[in-house]
C-alpha cells in the first residue's frame, strides 16, 4: 500500500502532470522540502534543462488518482 500523500503533496500532484511542469516557486505554500520528499518517493522527476522544475511520474499519477478515489472526494 503506498504511503498517503500530505495535503501539500496532493496539491502539487494535482497541478503537476506529464505536460505541466512546475516547481516550488510556483506555489505559495508548497516549498522545496515537499518537492524533495516527493522526489525521494519517486512521485515526481526533475525536468532536464530547467532548474527546479518537476513533472509527475507514472507512480505519482497513480497515487494521486487512488488517493482522490480512496478519500471519497468525488462524492462530496
C-alpha positions, 0 to 999 in steps of 0.5 A, a space after each residue: 500500500 503506498 504511503 498517503 500523500 500530505 495535503 501539500 503533496 496532493 496539491 502539487 500532484 494535482 497541478 503537476 502532470 506529464 505536460 505541466 511542469 512546475 516547481 516550488 516557486 510556483 506555489 505559495 505554500 508548497 516549498 522545496 522540502 515537499 518537492 524533495 520528499 516527493 522526489 525521494 518517493 519517486 512521485 515526481 522527476 526533475 525536468 532536464 534543462 530547467 532548474 527546479 522544475 518537476 513533472 509527475 511520474 507514472 507512480 505519482 499519477 497513480 497515487 494521486 488518482 487512488 488517493 482522490 478515489 480512496 478519500 471519497 472526494 468525488 462524492 462530496 
